[in-house]
Amino acid sequence: MKFAKYVFWSAAIYGIFVTLPLFFNEQKMGIDYPPPVNHAEYYYTFAGVTLVWQILFIFIAANPSRYRAIMIPCILEKLSMVPAFCILFPEGRFPSLWMPLFIID
């Protein structure tokens, strides 16, 4: 269970580090990746749900044997970007700047 503990602590710390700036960069995202966000409720809900998953990773890292059944949906959450990437990248709709983040995730 030590491996799971390290993996989930790493995922939680990385996820929080990547997710928290979303709450402060809505305007910048609209400038860097036009068009501007015109449905802020979707944007902030995505950021909030993503942050909640990172908190769940902290719970799992604290006691992996107790929460081992929850690890399966957590792995699916991390892998959910793979199909999106496989569809969007060939269409040129996946920013190449995000590639390092995708590989880490």
Protein Blocks (a to p, Z undefined) as FASTA:
>chain_A
ZZmmmmmmmmmmmmmmmmmmmmmmmmmmmmmmccddfblklmmmmmmmmmmmmmmmmmmm
mmmmlmmmmmmmmmmmmmmmmmmmmmmmmnopacfklmmmmmmZZ
